[in-house]
Amino acid sequence: MFLNGILGANAPKHPVKDRKKLEVILLNSRVYNFSASPSMLPEPVLKRAAEEMLNYQGSGQSVMEMSHRSKIFDSIIVGCESLLREVLNIPSNYKVLFLQGGASSQFAMVPLNLMNKNHKADFIITGQWANKAYKEAARYGNARIVASSKDKTFTYIPKTSRADFDPEADYAYICLNNTIYGTKYPELPDTGDVPLVADVSSCILSEPLDVSKFGLVFAGAQKNMGPAGLTVVIVREDLIGNAQEITPTMFNYATHAEKNSLFNTPPCYSIYMCKLVLEWLKNLGGLKAMAKINHKKADILYGFLDQSKLFHGTVVKEDRSLMNVPFVTGSDEMDAKAVKAAEAEGFVNIKGHRTVGGLRASIYNAMPTEGVEKLVDFLRRFEKENA
């Protein structure tokens, strides 16, 4: 396997004879990782973390080793929250919680904490993750599907109006960006006075987000915020403190809000990495600058797909994701050949999800524009060679 797309002129010419040469080159080379999750991290962040691994800012210890009750870690978690509030412009009447359990844990935590008055919740099903959240919520109350795009394999976002939502629902739930199917809401549904809850795992920090339009948003960190292990919940204060009686202590938002996410040992290193990512984002120019870069990357890839005779996208244009781009050739055999050829040139984790097939390029914040440009160059060559 030779990484021509990454190594260029340094790529070995003879697969067997030059294996050792390749191994040496790879020690100093990085592939373009299009993984949907966990995803690639910004190189400056990784280098900073490497520099501080053994001795964090003169403390003589790694962040992995330090007590979560120490003053030095307190500066990390407080700094991380402060940066997140600044970058996302989070209103003061929202709590930021640094939790564990992945975004999937929120499928239970949300209904346990919010489905507490009329025990009703409305759902728009736009993929597997929204459907899993719906099924979990149905265990704790009356979960109702308002709309679904399952009829067309979740390749679009269904249109809704305020009249579609039950005004007595305790909340309405959406998955803002769908990692598997590559869709994103072009505009938020109008739910009236019903609090809107959103899973924003695969689009958080990719562009500005008006948090005030939601009652609660949550995200697994492993796509745009840092490594796996951290789950961030941003919840309006009036929605905290009325959990159902059956709610376990650790699943009660009030438990963590009252202790500033330090009720128990938090995912310390993941919080530290999230702080580094936020510092990187701020230095880049914030979310407006990040959005400009992300739109450019998406335009490059979608622009190619729209004119290609071999590859084509699977999502209606108005609902396309900035972060996750699935595309197919129409032939399982050709799809597999393209995936194999891509990996041989250093474009890894590009195989599509089993329910969609084909290929999927997840172009999160850390993916450089150059990576997308080189991927498109490869796809053009592949198309020409397989015409």
C-alpha positions, -999 to 999 in steps of 0.1 A, spaced: 0 0 0 16 32 -11 5 67 -1 10 86 -34 -16 112 -25 3 120 7 40 113 -1 41 126 -37 77 123 -50 88 105 -19 65 76 -26 84 43 -31 83 30 -66 87 -7 -59 61 -22 -34 83 -50 -20 118 -36 -24 109 -3 -9 89 -15 21 115 -3 46 117 30 29 79 34 32 80 25 69 106 52 75 86 78 55 54 69 73 69 76 107 70 113 97 38 114 76 1 117 83 -27 103 62 -58 122 54 -83 107 78 -119 111 66 -133 91 95 -168 99 107 -159 93 143 -135 95 160 -121 121 136 -88 137 130 -76 165 153 -58 197 143 -21 191 141 -12 222 162 -34 207 189 -17 173 187 18 189 188 9 210 218 -5 180 236 27 161 228 48 188 242 28 189 274 23 152 278 50 146 305 50 180 321 20 202 319 31 238 323 58 231 348 36 210 371 59 180 366 30 158 357 7 149 328 -29 160 327 -36 123 326 -22 119 361 -33 150 380 -62 151 405 -94 165 392 -97 184 425 -63 201 421 -60 239 414 -42 232 382 -69 210 367 -95 235 379 -79 261 357 -82 237 328 -119 229 332 -128 265 340 -108 277 311 -124 252 288 -159 263 297 -150 299 294 -136 294 259 -167 273 248 -190 301 261 -170 327 242 -166 307 209 -203 296 208 -216 328 224 -236 308 249 -261 329 269 -256 333 306 -288 314 315 -274 281 301 -253 256 320 -224 239 303 -219 203 315 -188 181 308 -201 146 311 -192 110 300 -212 82 284 -211 95 248 -239 113 230 -259 80 232 -263 84 270 -282 116 263 -309 95 246 -319 85 281 -308 116 301 -329 140 280 -363 123 286 -354 115 322 -348 152 328 -371 169 304 -401 146 299 -414 156 333 -447 176 330 -469 160 304 -446 131 297 -447 138 260 -420 145 234 -421 150 196 -394 136 173 -383 142 137 -366 111 124 -338 118 100 -315 89 106 -304 61 129 -294 84 158 -327 103 160 -345 70 158 -324 56 186 -332 86 207 -369 82 199 -369 45 209 -352 53 242 -375 82 251 -405 59 245 -394 39 275 -401 70 298 -431 86 283 -452 92 251 -427 97 223 -444 107 190 -429 108 155 -438 141 138 -421 135 105 -396 111 90 -374 108 59 -371 71 62 -391 67 30 -361 78 9 -333 63 31 -329 96 50 -316 115 20 -336 147 29 -349 167 58 -387 166 61 -405 199 61 -426 207 92 -447 236 105 -456 247 140 -490 230 137 -472 196 134 -460 198 170 -480 191 201 -480 223 222 -482 201 253 -450 182 244 -422 187 270 -397 190 242 -392 184 205 -361 165 193 -339 166 162 -305 155 151 -292 187 135 -266 170 113 -268 134 103 -233 117 102 -244 86 84 -266 100 57 -250 134 52 -280 157 58 -283 189 79 -313 211 87 -311 242 64 -333 259 90 -346 249 124 -382 236 127 -407 260 143 -418 243 175 -435 273 191 -431 274 229 -420 237 230 -382 236 239 -361 223 210 -335 197 218 -308 189 193 -280 163 189 -252 185 174 -224 160 177 -213 161 141 -217 198 134 -209 216 166 -182 243 162 -183 240 124 -201 273 120 -220 298 143 -249 283 162 -276 303 180 -278 284 212 -307 306 224 -330 289 199 -326 256 218 -336 243 252 -307 219 251 -280 208 228 -255 180 233 -225 166 215 -200 138 216 -166 155 214 -149 130 191 -158 148 158 -151 185 162 -142 191 198 -115 166 208 -110 129 214 -136 104 225 -146 103 261 -162 137 266 -199 146 261 -208 182 263 -244 193 273 -255 229 270 -289 232 288 -311 261 297 -313 266 334 -351 264 337 -350 229 323 -328 216 352 -340 204 385 -373 186 376 -360 151 367 -383 121 369 -382 103 402 -367 72 386 -337 92 373 -304 78 386 -283 103 404 -256 103 377 -282 109 350 -297 139 367 -285 172 351 -289 189 385 -263 166 399 -236 179 376 -248 215 373 -246 219 411 -210 206 412 -198 223 380 -192 189 363 -171 177 392 -196 155 410 -173 126 402 -140 123 382 -147 139 348 -129 129 316 -100 151 325 -77 146 295 -106 149 270 -115 182 286 -79 194 283 -79 184 246 -112 202 241 -96 233 256 -67 231 232 -91 227 202 -111 258 214 -78 278 217 -69 267 181 -104 277 169 -102 311 186 -68 318 171 -81 308 137 -107 336 140 -136 319 156 -167 302 141 -172 327 113 -137 320 100 -142 283 105 -175 284 86 -158 301 57 -132 274 55 -158 246 59 -179 260 31 -149 262 8 -141 226 15 -176 214 9 -179 235 -23 -148 218 -37 -161 183 -30 -198 189 -39 -187 208 -70 -168 178 -83 -196 154 -74 -221 175 -93 -202 173 -126 -188 138 -122 -201 111 -145 -190 83 -122 -196 95 -86 -227 112 -74 -240 125 -40 -269 108 -22 -285 138 -6 -308 165 -20 -288 196 -26 -307 219 -2 -301 195 28 -265 187 23 -242 185 53 -210 206 55 -193 179 75 -203 145 61 -204 138 24 -217 104 12 -214 95 -25 -216 64 -46 -209 51 -81 -240 30 -84 -219 -2 -84 -209 -20 -52 -179 -35 -70 -168 -1 -83 -174 15 -49 -151 -11 -32 -125 -6 -59 -126 32 -52 -123 27 -15 -93 4 -19 -76 27 -43 -82 57 -20 -67 40 10 -36 30 -11 -30 68 -17 -35 78 20 -72 87 21 -83 65 49 -117 57 66 -136 68 35 -158 37 32 -195 46 34 -217 34 62 -232 0 56 -268 14 53 -257 38 25 -228 21 9 -203 38 -14 -179 63 1 -182 90 27 -158 118 33 -162 134 67 -145 168 64 -146 181 99 -128 212 111 -94 196 114 -94 184 77 -73 209 58 -85 223 25 -55 207 9 -69 173 20 -102 178 2 -84 191 -29 -61 161 -30 -91 138 -25 -109 154 -55 -77 151 -76 -76 114 -68 -113 109 -76 -108 126 -110 -79 103 -118 -99 73 -107 -128 83 -128 -106 88 -159 -89 54 -153 -122 36 -149 -143 53 -176 
